[in-house]
Amino acid sequence: MSGPLAIAAVSAVLRDLLQTGMTAMQLADSLQGTLSGDVAVTVGAPDRVTTQGTGAGTQLNVFLYNVARNVGWANLGLPSRDTRGDRIDNPVLGLDLYYLLTAYGAQDYDAEVLLGGAMQVLHDTPGLDRDEIRAALGTGLNLPKNVQFCGLADQAESIRITPLPMSTEEIVRLWSAFQSNYRPSVAYLVTVLLLQSAKPARRALPVRGRNLYAVTFRQPRVDRIERADDPTGAITSDATVRVYGANLDAPTAQLLANGIDLSAGITSRGPNELLFTLQQPPGPQWPAGLYPGVAGLQLIVPQVMGTPPVAHTAVESNLLPFLLAPTIKAMKVGSSVRVTGDIAIGKDQRVNLLLNELGAPADRPPRGYTFGAPAGNGVTGNGVETTTIDIPIAGVAAGTYLARVQVDGVESPLGVDANGIYATPKVTL
């Protein structure tokens, strides 16, 4: 591949191609102006071309006016880094170069003669082979240091030269940007130039062996999640959960909630129904890191592959959310209300205490209050969770209140009495 100096090398090769071709055609004898030698070919900007003096205004100028990324090579070699951020490859940067060939004539018809000759040279040479590039860069064209060693002749794809049609509007805008007087010009597309970094990259060892596996594709699907004993009830820590769907009976399928493995709690598997407990055996015990709030449930079927065998994720179901509700186990009233839950709450979760008055008189609506937990839910130091939160309250009228705790929008359930009226948990303030 070519190095970063290759753009300058392309300009130098074009200049040498035109210079050699014009000399071979002996066009200097057909010009009206007086020349002391061959036709001059330059690679400067049009506004820097000198047109004053005897013979000075008769020349060809090649100007690189635009560079664009080549579409065909745009995504080759990506990604260039692995999951650890290590460089694993140096992607190729493919470029299209846009050149403007301009003829300057000191006398009438000189510009036309030069432009016709230059276009004939480029038409006869639609591409540059490796030997032509090496020869052009080795002729001492007053090149910048190291340009001839840029690797242009060794890149994977050959360089092609194609005439580029330009509308009158494009020509006007281009020469207006040059802030120079218009001269007869023609545009060419030179493609494709391949640049590649020489930075070291980390490469994996070659594969020593291959294993082939034939796996029946049966993707599980999760359609509905509910409490097994009460489909309309809240899913709490003590609940048995029923999952409805399809292809749920794979014996090796893992059940994940927020990425936490709950497979040990599965009590029944069927093709369209699966039962599991949130409390995991033995114990039972609560899975670490699973907090109240919105949780995502998913089944993953691993496939053991490789030497030695290692489980890989082969098929996974859709991700379906469900609400995991907290439960109030105890409350203590002081300058704040200390709420103790059945499962831990994360320090970054949003927690509110909801109070609704019990036994309000008929002449007014029941009072209701909402109080937020302090920042971090009272967790200090290196802690990440807590089961007890002190929630400060103020301005609450004396009375008995139903209490709920809300974690990330999911509320703890209320108990009902024999008449089906909400009755617990309650607190007297």
LINPEZI-V657323 format. One line per field, one symbol per residue. ss: DSSP state (A for helix, B for strand, O for the rest). A space follows every 50 residues. Layout:
ss: ???
This chain:
ss: OBOOOAAAAAAAAAAAAAAAAAAAAOAAAAOOOOOOOOOBBBOOOAAAOO OOOOOOOOBBBBBBBBBBBOAAAOOOOOOOBOOOOOBOOOOOBBBBBBBB BBBBOOOOOAAAAAAAAAAAAAAAOOBBOAAAAAAAAOOOOOOOOOAAAO OAAAOOOOBBBBBBOOOAAAAAAAAAAAOOOOOOBBBBBBBBBBBOOOOO OOOOOOOOOOOOOOOOOOOOBBBBBBBOOOOOOOBOOOOBBBBBBBOOOO OOBBBBBOOBBOAAABBBBOOOBBBBBOBBOOOOBBOOOOOOBBBBBBBB BBBBBOOOOBBBBBBBOOOBBBBBOOOBBBBBBOOBBBBBBBBBBBOOOO BBBBBBBOOOOOOOOOOBBBBBOOAAAAOOOOOOBBBBBBBBOOOOOOOB BBBBBBBOOBBOOOBBOOOOOBBBOBBBO
